[in-house]
């Protein structure tokens, strides 16, 4: 190591602080409740080759896939103050509501790196308000598809004109521009402080340091091939219930890990499909939490991990397959799957709720989206926490005051779903209950999981309670949509986490 350890840690801290400041700028500047209240956004910094150098601890499913978005614009001609925008899931995006803005950082007249931000927008057009349809079959049914595009003012005006509430969409995009501006400024300041060559060398050392820590953690695991299988609930509008199988073989060989998803079902007609970038994102997250979660959060930690899936399967879908639920629900199951496979190599927690409980509401002049927390699985040495966002979601619940002030809704109940966590020597966390009353006509969409298949306990612990969706006391399937009249109530009871060990 040519940079002394103290200087290296100073650089790591400075880059982390820059990413966190980018995130704070985005959240405080945003218009929509989904970003300013729930913090459904992520920020990161990249080197000139497009490698992820540092990220804020934001949304796992955003961050692991963002390098592919930067790679999509890497070969373009870059100029100062020229930014790039995209959301195409097959070009480094996740699903269409997640819009990524990439800004080159220039030092001494040359591209030194990139600042990037990604945020879930309340609407990106398409037939379904909120752009989160329950039963889409093709990508274009989910909203405006944005390939890598130069984000000129005219281009942004043209894009938001195809979306609902264009002024609000533009306000959130400007918040992302502000976040990227902070990232560009801080990276340039660090280059001035350490010298461009010094900072470039430091970023390379950070990547190597994270790689070394991950390799050491993998080397501590016993070599072998470990398998796991799990299922998604592919409910259809005609009431048909079908399970979709996901399978993985995790091969630990020395300081490397290969995650092979061969054997997973083919891509489906609905929207549970995942582009490979999302599958990788979920896999990287699961490995990180089981190996060295304190290593610098950068691409170096991903280098010892190979992720493969056959083209055309659910976890490496091909266009124009719909993907809106793949980003939120299938990614959650991929994380569960990888953790379950690695249980053969080390102790792991019981399954958490395994869903983001996606709810979209839309009426005259508004669209609203939220995800809901639930129970986390118990660990060998600790009970699972209750009513939190689990695994691939790291957002917040929208506060009651903000929800009722901004939208024609009344919150009838927001509470912990007592007793929904699985029993065991360590008890699983409880889910939550969110009951909303419509005060005006509106349409709802639900993309949820673990309504038929409960989160599993581990080592003798009991399963957590599966979730429930109800509209005026009528049960709804895991994927559903419909209309709410004034006075109608939508009730969501989220799953509990599995217990760990015999009680």
Secondary structure in CASP SS format (residue, H / E / C, confidence):
PFRMAT SS
TARGET T0000
AUTHOR 0000-0000-0000
METHOD secondary structure of the structure
MODEL  1
X C 1.00
X C 1.00
X C 1.00
X C 1.00
X H 1.00
X H 1.00
X H 1.00
X H 1.00
X H 1.00
X H 1.00
X H 1.00
X H 1.00
X H 1.00
X H 1.00
X H 1.00
X H 1.00
X H 1.00
X H 1.00
X H 1.00
X H 1.00
X H 1.00
X H 1.00
X H 1.00
X H 1.00
X H 1.00
X H 1.00
X H 1.00
X H 1.00
X H 1.00
X C 1.00
X C 1.00
X C 1.00
X H 1.00
X H 1.00
X H 1.00
X H 1.00
X C 1.00
X C 1.00
X C 1.00
X C 1.00
X E 1.00
X E 1.00
X E 1.00
X E 1.00
X E 1.00
X E 1.00
X E 1.00
X C 1.00
X C 1.00
X C 1.00
X C 1.00
X E 1.00
X E 1.00
X E 1.00
X E 1.00
X C 1.00
X C 1.00
X C 1.00
X C 1.00
X H 1.00
X H 1.00
X H 1.00
X H 1.00
X H 1.00
X H 1.00
X H 1.00
X H 1.00
X H 1.00
X H 1.00
X H 1.00
X H 1.00
X H 1.00
X H 1.00
X H 1.00
X C 1.00
X C 1.00
X C 1.00
X C 1.00
X C 1.00
X C 1.00
X C 1.00
X C 1.00
X E 1.00
X E 1.00
X E 1.00
X E 1.00
X C 1.00
X C 1.00
X H 1.00
X H 1.00
X H 1.00
X C 1.00
X C 1.00
X C 1.00
X C 1.00
X C 1.00
X C 1.00
X E 1.00
X E 1.00
X E 1.00
X E 1.00
X E 1.00
X E 1.00
X E 1.00
X E 1.00
X E 1.00
X E 1.00
X C 1.00
X C 1.00
X E 1.00
X E 1.00
X E 1.00
X E 1.00
X E 1.00
X E 1.00
X E 1.00
X E 1.00
X E 1.00
X E 1.00
X E 1.00
X C 1.00
X C 1.00
X C 1.00
X C 1.00
X C 1.00
X C 1.00
X C 1.00
X C 1.00
X C 1.00
X C 1.00
X C 1.00
X C 1.00
X C 1.00
X C 1.00
X C 1.00
X C 1.00
X C 1.00
X E 1.00
X H 1.00
X H 1.00
X H 1.00
X H 1.00
X C 1.00
X C 1.00
X C 1.00
X C 1.00
X C 1.00
X C 1.00
X E 1.00
X E 1.00
X C 1.00
X C 1.00
X H 1.00
X H 1.00
X H 1.00
X H 1.00
X H 1.00
X H 1.00
X H 1.00
X H 1.00
X C 1.00
X C 1.00
X C 1.00
X C 1.00
X C 1.00
X H 1.00
X H 1.00
X H 1.00
X H 1.00
X H 1.00
X H 1.00
X H 1.00
X H 1.00
X H 1.00
X H 1.00
X H 1.00
X H 1.00
X H 1.00
X H 1.00
X H 1.00
X H 1.00
X H 1.00
X H 1.00
X H 1.00
X H 1.00
X H 1.00
X H 1.00
X H 1.00
X H 1.00
X H 1.00
X H 1.00
X H 1.00
X H 1.00
X H 1.00
X C 1.00
X H 1.00
X H 1.00
X H 1.00
X H 1.00
X H 1.00
X H 1.00
X H 1.00
X H 1.00
X H 1.00
X H 1.00
X H 1.00
X H 1.00
X H 1.00
X H 1.00
X H 1.00
X H 1.00
X H 1.00
X H 1.00
X H 1.00
X H 1.00
X H 1.00
X H 1.00
X H 1.00
X H 1.00
X C 1.00
X C 1.00
X C 1.00
X C 1.00
X E 1.00
X E 1.00
X E 1.00
X E 1.00
X E 1.00
X E 1.00
X E 1.00
X E 1.00
X E 1.00
X E 1.00
X C 1.00
X C 1.00
X C 1.00
X C 1.00
X C 1.00
X C 1.00
X C 1.00
X C 1.00
X C 1.00
X E 1.00
X E 1.00
X E 1.00
X E 1.00
X E 1.00
X E 1.00
X E 1.00
X E 1.00
X E 1.00
X E 1.00
X E 1.00
X C 1.00
X C 1.00
X E 1.00
X E 1.00
X E 1.00
X E 1.00
X E 1.00
X C 1.00
X C 1.00
X C 1.00
X C 1.00
X C 1.00
X E 1.00
X C 1.00
X C 1.00
X C 1.00
X C 1.00
X C 1.00
X C 1.00
X C 1.00
X C 1.00
X C 1.00
X H 1.00
X H 1.00
X H 1.00
X H 1.00
X H 1.00
X H 1.00
X H 1.00
X H 1.00
X H 1.00
X H 1.00
X H 1.00
X H 1.00
X H 1.00
X H 1.00
X H 1.00
X C 1.00
X C 1.00
X C 1.00
X C 1.00
X C 1.00
X C 1.00
X C 1.00
X C 1.00
X H 1.00
X H 1.00
X H 1.00
X H 1.00
X C 1.00
X C 1.00
X E 1.00
X E 1.00
X E 1.00
X E 1.00
X C 1.00
X C 1.00
X C 1.00
X C 1.00
X E 1.00
X C 1.00
X C 1.00
X C 1.00
X C 1.00
X C 1.00
X C 1.00
X C 1.00
X E 1.00
X C 1.00
X C 1.00
X H 1.00
X H 1.00
X H 1.00
X H 1.00
X H 1.00
X H 1.00
X H 1.00
X H 1.00
X H 1.00
X H 1.00
X H 1.00
X H 1.00
X H 1.00
X H 1.00
X H 1.00
X H 1.00
X H 1.00
X H 1.00
X H 1.00
X H 1.00
X H 1.00
X C 1.00
X C 1.00
X C 1.00
X C 1.00
X C 1.00
X C 1.00
X C 1.00
X C 1.00
X C 1.00
X C 1.00
X C 1.00
X C 1.00
X C 1.00
X E 1.00
X E 1.00
X E 1.00
X E 1.00
X E 1.00
X E 1.00
X C 1.00
X C 1.00
X E 1.00
X E 1.00
X E 1.00
X E 1.00
X E 1.00
X C 1.00
X C 1.00
X C 1.00
X E 1.00
X C 1.00
X C 1.00
X C 1.00
X C 1.00
X E 1.00
X C 1.00
X C 1.00
X E 1.00
X C 1.00
X C 1.00
X C 1.00
X C 1.00
X C 1.00
X E 1.00
X C 1.00
X C 1.00
X C 1.00
X C 1.00
X C 1.00
X C 1.00
X C 1.00
X C 1.00
X C 1.00
X C 1.00
X C 1.00
X H 1.00
X H 1.00
X H 1.00
X H 1.00
X H 1.00
X H 1.00
X H 1.00
X C 1.00
X C 1.00
X E 1.00
X E 1.00
X E 1.00
X E 1.00
X E 1.00
X E 1.00
X E 1.00
X E 1.00
X E 1.00
X C 1.00
X C 1.00
X C 1.00
X C 1.00
X C 1.00
X C 1.00
X C 1.00
X C 1.00
X E 1.00
X C 1.00
X C 1.00
X C 1.00
X C 1.00
X E 1.00
X E 1.00
X E 1.00
X E 1.00
X E 1.00
X E 1.00
X E 1.00
X E 1.00
X C 1.00
X C 1.00
X C 1.00
X E 1.00
X E 1.00
X E 1.00
X E 1.00
X E 1.00
X E 1.00
X C 1.00
X C 1.00
X C 1.00
X C 1.00
X C 1.00
X C 1.00
X C 1.00
X C 1.00
X C 1.00
X C 1.00
X E 1.00
X C 1.00
X C 1.00
X C 1.00
X C 1.00
X C 1.00
X C 1.00
X C 1.00
X C 1.00
X C 1.00
X E 1.00
X E 1.00
X E 1.00
X E 1.00
X C 1.00
X C 1.00
X E 1.00
X E 1.00
X E 1.00
X C 1.00
X C 1.00
X E 1.00
X E 1.00
X E 1.00
X E 1.00
X E 1.00
X E 1.00
X C 1.00
X C 1.00
X C 1.00
X C 1.00
X E 1.00
X E 1.00
X E 1.00
X E 1.00
X E 1.00
X C 1.00
X C 1.00
X C 1.00
X C 1.00
X C 1.00
X C 1.00
X E 1.00
X C 1.00
X C 1.00
X C 1.00
END
